[in-house]
C-alpha cells in the first residue's frame, strides 16, 4: 500500500538495485501481497550482469520486528518456465513465532 512501511522498504530496495545495477529496469511496481499469511510487498525487474540478462522478484515482509526478504533471480529468457515453481515455493513458506 502506498505510504506504508512496506512501500518505503520496497522503494529503498529498488534504489539500492539502481545503485548496484545501473542497468536495473523495474518491471513490476511494488505491490501489496500476502506471504505466509503476513502482509508483504512484491516488486521485480530486469538487469544485466556481464553477458547475462537476468530477471528478479523480491518479496519483503516484517514479522515480530524482523524484516524478511525473499529473492528469486533467473535468466530473463527462462522466467516463464520458473514462475510457476516460484509461486509454488512461496506457498510453502512458514515463518515461526519467535
TIVO-2410 file (N, C-alpha, C; in nm, 3 decimals):
# residues 98
REC num residu      c1      c2      c3 atome chaine
REC   1      X   0.085  -0.117   0.000     N      A
REC   1      X   0.000   0.000   0.000    CA      A
REC   1      X   0.090   0.124   0.000     C      A
REC   2      X   0.065   0.216  -0.092     N      A
REC   2      X   0.148   0.336  -0.097    CA      A
REC   2      X   0.151   0.409   0.037     C      A
REC   3      X   0.270   0.451   0.076     N      A
REC   3      X   0.286   0.523   0.202    CA      A
REC   3      X   0.309   0.433   0.322     C      A
REC   4      X   0.299   0.302   0.303     N      A
REC   4      X   0.318   0.209   0.414    CA      A
REC   4      X   0.467   0.182   0.435     C      A
REC   5      X   0.497   0.119   0.548     N      A
REC   5      X   0.634   0.079   0.576    CA      A
REC   5      X   0.688  -0.011   0.466     C      A
REC   6      X   0.603  -0.103   0.417     N      A
REC   6      X   0.647  -0.194   0.311    CA      A
REC   6      X   0.679  -0.117   0.185     C      A
REC   7      X   0.595  -0.020   0.151     N      A
REC   7      X   0.618   0.060   0.032    CA      A
REC   7      X   0.752   0.134   0.044     C      A
REC   8      X   0.779   0.192   0.159     N      A
REC   8      X   0.905   0.262   0.180    CA      A
REC   8      X   1.023   0.166   0.170     C      A
REC   9      X   1.011   0.049   0.229     N      A
REC   9      X   1.119  -0.050   0.224    CA      A
REC   9      X   1.142  -0.096   0.080     C      A
REC  10      X   1.034  -0.116   0.007     N      A
REC  10      X   1.047  -0.158  -0.133    CA      A
REC  10      X   1.114  -0.049  -0.216     C      A
REC  11      X   1.078   0.076  -0.192     N      A
REC  11      X   1.140   0.186  -0.265    CA      A
REC  11      X   1.290   0.193  -0.234     C      A
REC  12      X   1.327   0.173  -0.107     N      A
REC  12      X   1.469   0.174  -0.070    CA      A
REC  12      X   1.544   0.059  -0.137     C      A
REC  13      X   1.483  -0.058  -0.140     N      A
REC  13      X   1.547  -0.173  -0.204    CA      A
REC  13      X   1.563  -0.148  -0.353     C      A
REC  14      X   1.462  -0.088  -0.415     N      A
REC  14      X   1.471  -0.059  -0.557    CA      A
REC  14      X   1.583   0.042  -0.584     C      A
REC  15      X   1.597   0.142  -0.498     N      A
REC  15      X   1.705   0.239  -0.513    CA      A
REC  15      X   1.842   0.171  -0.498     C      A
REC  16      X   1.851   0.077  -0.406     N      A
REC  16      X   1.976   0.002  -0.389    CA      A
REC  16      X   2.007  -0.077  -0.516     C      A
REC  17      X   1.905  -0.139  -0.574     N      A
REC  17      X   1.925  -0.209  -0.701    CA      A
REC  17      X   1.978  -0.112  -0.806     C      A
REC  18      X   1.916   0.006  -0.813     N      A
REC  18      X   1.958   0.105  -0.913    CA      A
REC  18      X   2.104   0.143  -0.895     C      A
REC  19      X   2.150   0.155  -0.769     N      A
REC  19      X   2.289   0.190  -0.743    CA      A
REC  19      X   2.383   0.074  -0.775     C      A
REC  20      X   2.344  -0.047  -0.737     N      A
REC  20      X   2.430  -0.164  -0.755    CA      A
REC  20      X   2.426  -0.218  -0.897     C      A
REC  21      X   2.314  -0.202  -0.964     N      A
REC  21      X   2.296  -0.247  -1.102    CA      A
REC  21      X   2.245  -0.128  -1.181     C      A
REC  22      X   2.337  -0.052  -1.238     N      A
REC  22      X   2.297   0.073  -1.303    CA      A
REC  22      X   2.200   0.049  -1.418     C      A
REC  23      X   2.192  -0.074  -1.465     N      A
REC  23      X   2.102  -0.104  -1.575    CA      A
REC  23      X   1.974  -0.173  -1.528     C      A
REC  24      X   1.946  -0.170  -1.398     N      A
REC  24      X   1.823  -0.230  -1.344    CA      A
REC  24      X   1.701  -0.158  -1.399     C      A
REC  25      X   1.606  -0.235  -1.450     N      A
REC  25      X   1.482  -0.180  -1.504    CA      A
REC  25      X   1.364  -0.239  -1.428     C      A
REC  26      X   1.296  -0.159  -1.347     N      A
REC  26      X   1.180  -0.214  -1.276    CA      A
REC  26      X   1.070  -0.248  -1.377     C      A
REC  27      X   1.013  -0.367  -1.361     N      A
REC  27      X   0.902  -0.407  -1.449    CA      A
REC  27      X   0.779  -0.449  -1.369     C      A
REC  28      X   0.796  -0.465  -1.238     N      A
REC  28      X   0.683  -0.493  -1.150    CA      A
REC  28      X   0.687  -0.391  -1.037     C      A
REC  29      X   0.591  -0.301  -1.035     N      A
REC  29      X   0.586  -0.198  -0.931    CA      A
REC  29      X   0.561  -0.264  -0.796     C      A
REC  30      X   0.606  -0.201  -0.687     N      A
REC  30      X   0.575  -0.255  -0.554    CA      A
REC  30      X   0.425  -0.277  -0.539     C      A
REC  31      X   0.390  -0.399  -0.503     N      A
REC  31      X   0.250  -0.441  -0.494    CA      A
REC  31      X   0.228  -0.513  -0.362     C      A
REC  32      X   0.121  -0.477  -0.292     N      A
REC  32      X   0.088  -0.543  -0.167    CA      A
REC  32      X   0.039  -0.686  -0.195     C      A
REC  33      X   0.094  -0.782  -0.119     N      A
REC  33      X   0.056  -0.923  -0.131    CA      A
REC  33      X   0.054  -0.984   0.009     C      A
REC  34      X   0.002  -1.105   0.020     N      A
REC  34      X   0.011  -1.184   0.144    CA      A
REC  34      X   0.114  -1.292   0.121     C      A
REC  35      X   0.202  -1.310   0.217     N      A
REC  35      X   0.304  -1.414   0.209    CA      A
REC  35      X   0.313  -1.479   0.345     C      A
REC  36      X   0.291  -1.609   0.349     N      A
REC  36      X   0.290  -1.683   0.475    CA      A
REC  36      X   0.189  -1.621   0.572     C      A
REC  37      X   0.077  -1.572   0.517     N      A
REC  37      X  -0.027  -1.513   0.600    CA      A
REC  37      X   0.004  -1.375   0.653     C      A
REC  38      X   0.111  -1.314   0.604     N      A
REC  38      X   0.157  -1.184   0.654    CA      A
REC  38      X   0.154  -1.084   0.538     C      A
REC  39      X   0.118  -0.959   0.567     N      A
REC  39      X   0.124  -0.855   0.465    CA      A
REC  39      X   0.268  -0.839   0.417     C      A
REC  40      X   0.284  -0.831   0.287     N      A
REC  40      X   0.417  -0.819   0.227    CA      A
REC  40      X   0.407  -0.728   0.106     C      A
REC  41      X   0.521  -0.697   0.048     N      A
REC  41      X   0.526  -0.622  -0.077    CA      A
REC  41      X   0.614  -0.699  -0.174     C      A
REC  42      X   0.573  -0.699  -0.300     N      A
REC  42      X   0.645  -0.769  -0.406    CA      A
REC  42      X   0.683  -0.667  -0.512     C      A
REC  43      X   0.803  -0.681  -0.570     N      A
REC  43      X   0.843  -0.599  -0.683    CA      A
REC  43      X   0.948  -0.675  -0.762     C      A
REC  44      X   0.969  -0.635  -0.885     N      A
REC  44      X   1.067  -0.707  -0.966    CA      A
REC  44      X   1.120  -0.625  -1.080     C      A
REC  45      X   1.224  -0.677  -1.143     N      A
REC  45      X   1.285  -0.607  -1.255    CA      A
REC  45      X   1.384  -0.694  -1.329     C      A
REC  46      X   1.447  -0.632  -1.426     N      A
REC  46      X   1.549  -0.700  -1.505    CA      A
REC  46      X   1.680  -0.621  -1.494     C      A
REC  47      X   1.790  -0.690  -1.516     N      A
REC  47      X   1.921  -0.627  -1.518    CA      A
REC  47      X   2.018  -0.719  -1.589     C      A
REC  48      X   2.131  -0.665  -1.628     N      A
REC  48      X   2.234  -0.748  -1.690    CA      A
REC  48      X   2.354  -0.757  -1.598     C      A
REC  49      X   2.417  -0.869  -1.606     N      A
REC  49      X   2.539  -0.895  -1.531    CA      A
REC  49      X   2.634  -0.961  -1.630     C      A
REC  50      X   2.730  -0.884  -1.679     N      A
REC  50      X   2.813  -0.934  -1.787    CA      A
REC  50      X   2.726  -0.961  -1.908     C      A
REC  51      X   2.737  -1.080  -1.966     N      A
REC  51      X   2.656  -1.112  -2.084    CA      A
REC  51      X   2.515  -1.161  -2.050     C      A
REC  52      X   2.484  -1.175  -1.922     N      A
REC  52      X   2.357  -1.235  -1.881    CA      A
REC  52      X   2.249  -1.131  -1.859     C      A
REC  53      X   2.131  -1.153  -1.918     N      A
REC  53      X   2.015  -1.070  -1.888    CA      A
REC  53      X   1.933  -1.148  -1.785     C      A
REC  54      X   1.917  -1.089  -1.668     N      A
REC  54      X   1.852  -1.156  -1.556    CA      A
REC  54      X   1.720  -1.088  -1.521     C      A
REC  55      X   1.633  -1.165  -1.459     N      A
REC  55      X   1.509  -1.111  -1.405    CA      A
REC  55      X   1.499  -1.153  -1.259     C      A
REC  56      X   1.455  -1.061  -1.176     N      A
REC  56      X   1.442  -1.093  -1.034    CA      A
REC  56      X   1.308  -1.045  -0.982     C      A
REC  57      X   1.266  -1.106  -0.873     N      A
REC  57      X   1.148  -1.062  -0.800    CA      A
REC  57      X   1.182  -1.074  -0.653     C      A
REC  58      X   1.144  -0.972  -0.577     N      A
REC  58      X   1.166  -0.975  -0.433    CA      A
REC  58      X   1.035  -0.958  -0.360     C      A
REC  59      X   1.028  -1.024  -0.246     N      A
REC  59      X   0.916  -1.012  -0.153    CA      A
REC  59      X   0.975  -0.966  -0.021     C      A
REC  60      X   0.914  -0.866   0.040     N      A
REC  60      X   0.961  -0.815   0.169    CA      A
REC  60      X   0.844  -0.817   0.266     C      A
REC  61      X   0.872  -0.861   0.389     N      A
REC  61      X   0.770  -0.862   0.492    CA      A
REC  61      X   0.835  -0.847   0.628     C      A
REC  62      X   0.757  -0.804   0.724     N      A
REC  62      X   0.806  -0.799   0.862    CA      A
REC  62      X   0.715  -0.882   0.949     C      A
REC  63      X   0.777  -0.946   1.044     N      A
REC  63      X   0.703  -1.023   1.144    CA      A
REC  63      X   0.787  -1.023   1.271     C      A
REC  64      X   0.724  -0.997   1.383     N      A
REC  64      X   0.794  -0.993   1.511    CA      A
REC  64      X   0.915  -0.900   1.507     C      A
REC  65      X   0.895  -0.784   1.446     N      A
REC  65      X   1.000  -0.681   1.437    CA      A
REC  65      X   1.125  -0.726   1.360     C      A
REC  66      X   1.109  -0.822   1.270     N      A
REC  66      X   1.219  -0.867   1.185    CA      A
REC  66      X   1.178  -0.850   1.040     C      A
REC  67      X   1.271  -0.806   0.958     N      A
REC  67      X   1.248  -0.790   0.816    CA      A
REC  67      X   1.295  -0.916   0.744     C      A
REC  68      X   1.209  -0.970   0.659     N      A
REC  68      X   1.242  -1.086   0.578    CA      A
REC  68      X   1.237  -1.045   0.431     C      A
REC  69      X   1.336  -1.089   0.354     N      A
REC  69      X   1.339  -1.063   0.211    CA      A
REC  69      X   1.360  -1.196   0.140     C      A
REC  70      X   1.270  -1.227   0.048     N      A
REC  70      X   1.281  -1.348  -0.033    CA      A
REC  70      X   1.306  -1.301  -0.176     C      A
REC  71      X   1.416  -1.348  -0.235     N      A
REC  71      X   1.455  -1.304  -0.369    CA      A
REC  71      X   1.468  -1.423  -0.462     C      A
REC  72      X   1.413  -1.408  -0.580     N      A
REC  72      X   1.429  -1.507  -0.686    CA      A
REC  72      X   1.493  -1.438  -0.805     C      A
REC  73      X   1.594  -1.501  -0.863     N      A
REC  73      X   1.662  -1.446  -0.981    CA      A
REC  73      X   1.690  -1.560  -1.077     C      A
REC  74      X   1.665  -1.535  -1.205     N      A
REC  74      X   1.698  -1.634  -1.307    CA      A
REC  74      X   1.724  -1.561  -1.439     C      A
REC  75      X   1.764  -1.636  -1.540     N      A
REC  75      X   1.779  -1.578  -1.672    CA      A
REC  75      X   1.644  -1.523  -1.716     C      A
REC  76      X   1.644  -1.402  -1.769     N      A
REC  76      X   1.518  -1.341  -1.811    CA      A
REC  76      X   1.446  -1.428  -1.914     C      A
REC  77      X   1.520  -1.494  -1.998     N      A
REC  77      X   1.460  -1.578  -2.102    CA      A
REC  77      X   1.392  -1.702  -2.045     C      A
REC  78      X   1.423  -1.737  -1.920     N      A
REC  78      X   1.365  -1.856  -1.858    CA      A
REC  78      X   1.256  -1.824  -1.755     C      A
REC  79      X   1.223  -1.695  -1.737     N      A
REC  79      X   1.129  -1.654  -1.633    CA      A
REC  79      X   0.998  -1.731  -1.640     C      A
REC  80      X   0.939  -1.741  -1.755     N      A
REC  80      X   0.808  -1.808  -1.768    CA      A
REC  80      X   0.815  -1.954  -1.726     C      A
REC  81      X   0.928  -2.019  -1.746     N      A
REC  81      X   0.939  -2.160  -1.706    CA      A
REC  81      X   0.960  -2.175  -1.555     C      A
REC  82      X   1.003  -2.068  -1.487     N      A
REC  82      X   1.028  -2.074  -1.343    CA      A
REC  82      X   0.916  -2.015  -1.257     C      A
REC  83      X   0.836  -1.925  -1.311     N      A
REC  83      X   0.743  -1.851  -1.227    CA      A
REC  83      X   0.643  -1.943  -1.154     C      A
REC  84      X   0.599  -2.049  -1.218     N      A
REC  84      X   0.508  -2.143  -1.151    CA      A
REC  84      X   0.573  -2.206  -1.028     C      A
REC  85      X   0.697  -2.249  -1.041     N      A
REC  85      X   0.770  -2.308  -0.930    CA      A
REC  85      X   0.799  -2.207  -0.820     C      A
REC  86      X   0.825  -2.083  -0.861     N      A
REC  86      X   0.849  -1.977  -0.764    CA      A
REC  86      X   0.724  -1.957  -0.679     C      A
REC  87      X   0.611  -1.942  -0.745     N      A
REC  87      X   0.486  -1.920  -0.671    CA      A
REC  87      X   0.449  -2.041  -0.585     C      A
REC  88      X   0.476  -2.160  -0.636     N      A
REC  88      X   0.450  -2.281  -0.557    CA      A
REC  88      X   0.540  -2.285  -0.434     C      A
REC  89      X   0.666  -2.250  -0.450     N      A
REC  89      X   0.760  -2.248  -0.337    CA      A
REC  89      X   0.715  -2.148  -0.231     C      A
REC  90      X   0.670  -2.032  -0.276     N      A
REC  90      X   0.623  -1.931  -0.181    CA      A
REC  90      X   0.508  -1.982  -0.096     C      A
REC  91      X   0.426  -2.069  -0.155     N      A
REC  91      X   0.314  -2.126  -0.082    CA      A
REC  91      X   0.356  -2.215   0.034     C      A
REC  92      X   0.481  -2.257   0.036     N      A
REC  92      X   0.530  -2.343   0.144    CA      A
REC  92      X   0.603  -2.264   0.253     C      A
REC  93      X   0.621  -2.134   0.232     N      A
REC  93      X   0.695  -2.052   0.327    CA      A
REC  93      X   0.620  -2.042   0.460     C      A
REC  94      X   0.691  -2.067   0.566     N      A
REC  94      X   0.637  -2.051   0.702    CA      A
REC  94      X   0.738  -1.975   0.785     C      A
REC  95      X   0.690  -1.879   0.862     N      A
REC  95      X   0.777  -1.800   0.947    CA      A
REC  95      X   0.734  -1.825   1.091     C      A
REC  96      X   0.829  -1.871   1.173     N      A
REC  96      X   0.799  -1.903   1.312    CA      A
REC  96      X   0.758  -1.785   1.394     C      A
REC  97      X   0.711  -1.811   1.512     N      A
REC  97      X   0.663  -1.707   1.602    CA      A
REC  97      X   0.774  -1.643   1.682     C      A
REC  98      X   0.892  -1.701   1.689     N      A
REC  98      X   1.000  -1.647   1.772    CA      A
REC  98      X   1.072  -1.535   1.707     C      A
***
